Amino acid sequence: MLTGRAKLLKVGDRVTNFEIAPDGKRALFGARGDIFTVPAKYGNTRNLTATPGVHERNSKWSPDGKWIAYLSDRSGGDEVWIMPQDGSGPAQQLTTNADTYKYQILWSPDSKKILWADKKLRLLYVDVQTKQVVEVDKAERWEFNECAWSPDSRWIVYTRPMPEPMNRIYLYALDSKAKIEATDGWYNSGSPAFSSDGKYVVFVSDRDYNPIFSQTEWNHAYLSMSRVYLLSLAKETKSPFEPKSDETAVKKEEPAKAGKEASKDKDKKKEEAAPAVVTVKVDSAGLKNRIIALPIEVANYGQVNAVGDTVYYLKRGDRDTALSLKMYSLADLKETDLGAVDAYEISADLKKMLVAKDRSYAIIDLPKGPVKFDEKLDLGGLEVVLDLRQEWAQIFQECWRQMKYFFYDPNMHGVDWEALRLRYEPLAKAANYRADLTYVIGELIGELSAGHTYVGGGDLPRLPRIATGMLGARLERDPASGYYKIGRILRGANWNPALRSPLTEVGVDVKEGEYLIAVNGKPVNAMTDAYEALVNTAGRQVKLKVNALPEEKGSREEVIVPIETENHLYYEDWVLANTEKVEKATGGLVGYIHVPDMGVGGLNEFVRHFYPQLRKKALIIDVRGNGGGNVSPMLIERLRREMVMVEMARNTIAGPDPADLMVGPKVCLIDEFSASDGDIFPFRFKAMGLGKLIGKRTWGGVVGIRGSLPLLDGGVLNRPEFAPYSKDGKDWVIEGRGVEPDIRVDNDPAKEYAGIDEQLATALEVILEELKAKGRDIPPIPPFPKKDK
């Protein structure tokens, strides 16, 4: 089949990493598992590896210009390799016995060592000549991901992930193997780098506290908290912000020199003009107290580098929609905006910069003013010879390895992971389409019997979608006339674009029970389906002909703008209907909230419905069909609040303190589609004793995931990495079991389709009984104190 054939593919839009040559004359790119160099202006693009079915990634150019280092799984695991920068010689493998996943590598400035971090929470380097690997440090929680070499290659600075929340910056001396804590645990610090003169470590730290206050309740949040800082390494180093005074220099007169003596002076001046050899000195005593803040705006900062007397960094303010590149001149004590840039790299000779923006790249002189993308690098030469069968074999192996290294249980839930690789490998080799491979990998990782084992993406056909216009109404065909009866119009909130219901908008006069006669002048009774006339009309004006009777005579025209999907309208209508049922059945005493997920959307729904119903006497909170996320702690914190006193003011009714709480009983609705954080929410609800769970046992998938690591063709693999266990340390919770309801109720599908929700009906019965037994009112205002005696 064509899908399995080899082909030549341009991969300029698949860049996974980039780097600049030491002199800025070329750029280094990783794309589709191969490594390329691209000329700044003249010459050819070179594919240095050209290895179908091998994943070569995270490439870096040696500062002396001779070598390209990269990570490759050519040997069956992630190892560090180097090869001549022009591809003129064979690649050399520096590390062996791969036992975990390796992250970004980094050359020492003398081009003799290569540093990296791995999934075993280690920071290591290898000596290029001896191939000896040295462990710098090992963390207890999370991987190292920020590190840098000193300009003399004798020190490493890195961010150490700490068990407590505040990460710290450490210095490591290669000679003595000493580790020096450079920042304390009071403030989160990161993004460290040495200044080019070796005098400072520049870094980012969260040390500014500027709270904002919530509009929904008396609560706070901190957004941007960071600035860029300098850490003075030697105690004698002066601050760039020390007091200055302009003084007149008095010229000294010296007798003229001639002959050999004058020649010696010239040679001495040449020596003085040559670049000084940097030797980094670190005085550990008092180091943490030698921190200097750049006087810049509090924002979010990253990728900090200091070249000479200039500090470069990326900034994103709270209201910024994009990153911007900034520079701060320590000579002029002034910050300059260099423009919108997504990322940048500075050449080893400190004269050039590679900048990236919107998937375009340019090599420029080290900037002192706004960056211009006048001459973008030509990535048209980034091409690979694609052998899909070899590529799919590699993707299968890498997915297997990633699960081996990242799955939360090192025992892989007791399965023989190597035997499973051998069992599924023939199926992967038989794949002749990316979807086949995805299916095989899905079956493989499914053997782990864990939630969140997702696989997908990759090279699949991306067909353009044609949006059919939707009316926000149910259409029922009249068998006699062939016209369509408008059976039900979905309620919307037309002030909200996401909840716009076309037939309910201001000025549109269409009623339930009327008939749709024609769309844009085309009679619908001559169509197989009325939606034929609504293809590709979403967001465009459409003329509808409607009538109270199923006939054209007496019809009228209405101009509407169809929507692309009715999903949001159906959901909103369902929530409103449930709210009305609860309101009617309880005489307005009980509130109702449905939370569709534990992400931003679900949080918004909770906030939208929680605060308006705070003074209800009880609450039904519904997490059926909840798709998960991570905000359940925020919701539970609000639901578990207790009244500690009552507050009043003259001429007002009394209210509870804290104010933003519901004092009455609560119940929670769950079902088999309450998933992930939708599992965790009812578990917390039950553990906190907030009320009864009603419905069906939840999904039972709570081993958490984070972002996918790169695969050759851009596919994704989620690895379950974070698992909860009981607070007494005796058992794993939720995963594979779900959360059992206190009262089991199953909805009959036919009744549910007819609008009968037996789970909600049971919740209403229970909450009304709870109101009788556990209902609470805010106590009345007591007699005022008498203080006349």
Salt bridges, closest charged atoms under 4 A:
GLU19 OE1 - LYS60 NZ 3.00
GLU56 OE2 - ARG74 NH2 3.74
ASP73 OD2 - ARG401 NH2 2.94
ASP78 OD2 - ARG57 NH2 2.94
GLU79 OE1 - LYS102 NZ 3.74
ASP99 OD2 - LYS120 NZ 3.26
ASP99 OD1 - ARG122 NH2 3.07
ASP118 OD2 - ARG122 NH2 2.68
ASP137 OD2 - ARG160 NE 2.95
GLU143 OE2 - ARG706 NH2 2.59
ASP152 OD2 - ARG154 NH1 3.10
GLU164 OE2 - ARG168 NH2 2.64
ASP175 OD2 - ARG154 NE 3.44
GLU181 OE2 - ARG168 NH1 2.77
GLU181 OE1 - LYS288 NZ 2.40
ASP208 OD1 - ARG227 NE 2.86
GLU217 OE2 - ARG638 NH2 3.36
GLU217 OE2 - ARG641 NH2 2.82
GLU236 OE2 - LYS281 NZ 3.12
GLU261 OE2 - LYS257 NZ 3.96
ASP265 OD2 - LYS257 NZ 3.52
ASP283 OD2 - LYS281 NZ 3.98
GLU297 OE1 - LYS315 NZ 2.42
ASP337 OD1 - LYS326 NZ 3.51
GLU345 OE1 - LYS60 NZ 3.86
ASP365 OD1 - LYS352 NZ 2.55
GLU383 OE2 - LYS10 NZ 2.78
GLU391 OE2 - ARG32 NH2 2.79
GLU398 OE1 - HIS55 ND1 2.80
GLU418 OE2 - ARG421 NH2 2.50
GLU425 OE1 - ARG421 NH1 3.50
GLU447 OE2 - ARG423 NH1 3.80
ASP459 OD1 - ARG14 NH2 2.90
ASP459 OD2 - ARG32 NH2 2.43
GLU505 OE1 - ARG500 NH1 2.83
ASP509 OD1 - LYS511 NZ 2.94
GLU514 OE1 - ARG556 NH2 2.88
GLU552 OE2 - LYS545 NZ 3.16
GLU558 OE2 - ARG556 NE 3.30
GLU572 OE1 - ARG608 NH2 2.97
ASP573 OD2 - ARG488 NH2 1.98
ASP573 OD1 - ARG491 NE 3.19
GLU580 OE2 - ARG491 NH1 2.62
GLU583 OE1 - LYS616 NZ 2.90
GLU605 OE2 - ARG608 NH2 3.10
GLU605 OE1 - HIS609 ND1 3.84
ASP622 OD2 - ARG624 NH2 2.79
GLU637 OE1 - ARG638 NH1 3.33
GLU637 OE1 - ARG641 NH2 3.08
GLU642 OE1 - ARG776 NH1 3.53
GLU672 OE2 - LYS696 NZ 3.45
ASP713 OD2 - ARG434 NE 2.61
GLU721 OE1 - ARG706 NH2 2.99
GLU721 OE2 - ARG719 NH2 2.97
ASP731 OD2 - ARG737 NH2 2.75
GLU740 OE2 - ARG697 NE 3.48
ASP742 OD1 - LYS686 NZ 3.62
ASP746 OD2 - LYS696 NZ 3.63
ASP757 OD2 - ARG624 NH2 2.92
GLU758 OE2 - LYS751 NZ 3.48
GLU769 OE2 - LYS772 NZ 3.42
GLU770 OE2 - LYS692 NZ 3.10
GLU770 OE2 - LYS774 NZ 3.87
ASP777 OD1 - LYS617 NZ 2.75
